[in-house]
Each structure stands twice: as structure tokens, then as C-alpha cells.
């Protein structure tokens, strides 16, 4: 089964939350301990680990479950 649509939805959700917080891609990547290029890939639908999702949620100041509220 192809789950690319889920990765794309998650990437768009992260982008939406980042913009709500007024952060640039670089700022959020740095807060989450990610390389800027890798972060760009995430917003564009890259598959990520639960650890990366957790780090992004913490950097956004939200619960991990809030990332998946789409």
C-alpha cells in the first residue's frame, strides 16, 4: 500500500503549524535539531521517524498527537 499521501498531509500540517507560530523553515529546523534541507523535504512529504516527529512537536510547543490532527 502506498502511504505517500499521509506523508504529504503530515508535511502540510507541519508547514501550517510552523506558519501559525511565525517561524521560518530555518528557525524550526534549528529548534528541532534538523538540517534545513532535510526539514524542507519533510514539508514536501518525506517519510519521517517518530523521533523526528516528536522533536518537531516539541520545537513547535505542541503535543505529538497535534501533528496528526488532519
GUPALUM-338930 format. One record per residue: x, y, z of N, C-alpha, C, O in turn. Coordinates in steps of 0.05 Angstrom, whole numbers, padded with zeros to 5 digits, always signed. Layout:
<sites>
XYZXYZXYZXYZ ...
</sites>
This chain:
<sites>
+00017-00024+00000+00000+00000+00000+00018+00025+00000+00038+00026+00013 +00010+00045-00015+00025+00070-00017+00015+00090+00004-00009+00098+00003 +00032+00099+00021+00025+00117+00042+00036+00146+00037+00036+00162+00055 +00044+00151+00013+00055+00178+00007+00035+00200+00013+00044+00222+00021 +00010+00195+00010-00010+00216+00016-00009+00224+00045-00014+00247+00052 -00003+00205+00063-00001+00211+00091+00023+00228+00097+00022+00247+00113 +00046+00222+00085+00070+00238+00088+00065+00267+00078+00075+00286+00090 +00051+00269+00056+00045+00296+00045+00027+00311+00064+00031+00335+00068 +00006+00298+00074-00012+00311+00093+00003+00320+00118-00002+00342+00129 +00021+00303+00128+00036+00310+00152+00055+00333+00146+00057+00352+00163 +00067+00333+00123+00085+00356+00116+00070+00382+00114+00079+00402+00124 +00046+00381+00103+00029+00405+00101+00020+00414+00129+00018+00438+00134 +00014+00395+00146+00005+00402+00173+00028+00415+00188+00024+00435+00202 +00052+00405+00186+00076+00417+00199+00081+00445+00188+00086+00463+00203 +00078+00448+00162+00081+00475+00150+00061+00494+00161+00067+00517+00168 +00036+00485+00163+00014+00502+00173+00020+00511+00202+00017+00534+00209 +00029+00492+00219+00035+00498+00247+00059+00517+00249+00059+00535+00266 +00079+00512+00232+00103+00530+00232+00095+00558+00225+00104+00577+00239 +00078+00562+00206+00070+00589+00198+00053+00602+00219+00055+00626+00224 +00036+00586+00232+00020+00597+00254+00037+00608+00277+00030+00627+00290 +00060+00595+00281+00079+00603+00302+00097+00626+00292+00113+00636+00308 +00095+00633+00267+00112+00654+00256+00141+00647+00252+00159+00664+00254 +00146+00621+00248+00174+00612+00245+00181+00607+00215+00164+00600+00199 +00206+00612+00209+00216+00605+00182+00223+00575+00183+00224+00563+00204 +00228+00564+00159+00237+00536+00158+00263+00533+00172+00267+00513+00187 +00281+00552+00169+00307+00550+00182+00304+00551+00212+00318+00536+00226 +00287+00568+00222+00284+00571+00251+00273+00545+00263+00283+00536+00284 +00252+00534+00251+00241+00509+00261+00260+00486+00259+00263+00470+00278 +00274+00484+00237+00294+00463+00233+00315+00465+00256+00322+00444+00268 +00324+00489+00261+00345+00492+00282+00334+00485+00310+00347+00471+00325 +00309+00494+00316+00297+00487+00342+00293+00457+00345+00295+00447+00367 +00288+00443+00323+00283+00414+00324+00309+00398+00320+00308+00373+00322 +00331+00411+00316+00357+00397+00312+00359+00384+00285+00372+00363+00283 +00347+00396+00265+00347+00384+00238+00362+00402+00219+00364+00426+00222 +00374+00390+00198+00386+00405+00176+00363+00418+00160+00342+00406+00156 +00368+00443+00152+00348+00458+00137+00338+00443+00112+00314+00443+00106 +00356+00431+00097+00348+00416+00073+00331+00392+00079+00311+00386+00065 +00337+00378+00101+00321+00355+00110+00293+00365+00118+00273+00352+00111 +00293+00387+00132+00267+00398+00140+00250+00405+00116+00226+00400+00115 +00262+00417+00096+00247+00424+00071+00235+00399+00059+00212+00400+00050 +00249+00377+00059+00239+00352+00049+00215+00343+00065+00196+00332+00054 +00215+00347+00091+00193+00339+00108+00167+00353+00100+00146+00341+00097 +00169+00380+00097+00146+00395+00089+00136+00387+00061+00112+00391+00054 +00153+00374+00046+00145+00365+00019+00139+00336+00017+00140+00324-00004 +00134+00323+00041+00124+00296+00040+00143+00274+00046+00137+00251+00040 +00166+00280+00056+00186+00259+00063+00176+00243+00087+00164+00253+00105 +00181+00217+00086+00175+00199+00108+00194+00206+00131+00218+00208+00127 +00183+00209+00156+00200+00215+00178+00196+00195+00201+00175+00181+00202 +00215+00194+00218+00213+00176+00241+00196+00188+00263+00191+00212+00263 +00188+00172+00282+00172+00182+00304+00189+00201+00321+00179+00220+00333 +00215+00196+00323+00234+00213+00337+00234+00241+00325+00233+00261+00339 +00236+00242+00299+00236+00268+00285+00209+00282+00289+00209+00306+00294 +00187+00268+00287+00161+00280+00292+00159+00291+00320+00149+00312+00325 +00170+00276+00340+00169+00285+00367+00186+00310+00371+00177+00329+00384 +00210+00311+00359+00227+00335+00360+00213+00359+00348+00216+00381+00358 +00199+00355+00326+00185+00377+00313+00162+00387+00331+00158+00411+00334 +00147+00368+00343+00125+00376+00360+00136+00392+00384+00124+00413+00391 +00158+00383+00396+00170+00398+00419+00179+00426+00410+00175+00445+00424 +00191+00427+00386+00200+00453+00376+00177+00472+00371+00180+00497+00373 +00154+00461+00364+00130+00477+00359+00115+00483+00385+00096+00499+00385 +00122+00470+00406+00108+00473+00432+00081+00461+00433+00063+00471+00445 +00078+00438+00419+00053+00424+00418+00057+00394+00425+00079+00385+00427 +00035+00380+00429+00036+00352+00433+00041+00337+00407+00034+00347+00386 +00053+00314+00409+00058+00298+00385+00032+00293+00370+00031+00294+00346 +00011+00286+00385-00014+00280+00373-00025+00303+00357-00040+00299+00337 -00018+00328+00364-00028+00351+00349-00016+00352+00320-00029+00364+00302 +00007+00340+00316+00018+00339+00289+00000+00323+00270-00001+00328+00246 -00014+00304+00282-00030+00285+00265-00060+00293+00265-00077+00276+00258 -00066+00317+00273-00094+00326+00274-00101+00338+00247-00105+00362+00244 -00103+00321+00227-00110+00330+00200-00131+00312+00188-00140+00317+00166 
</sites>
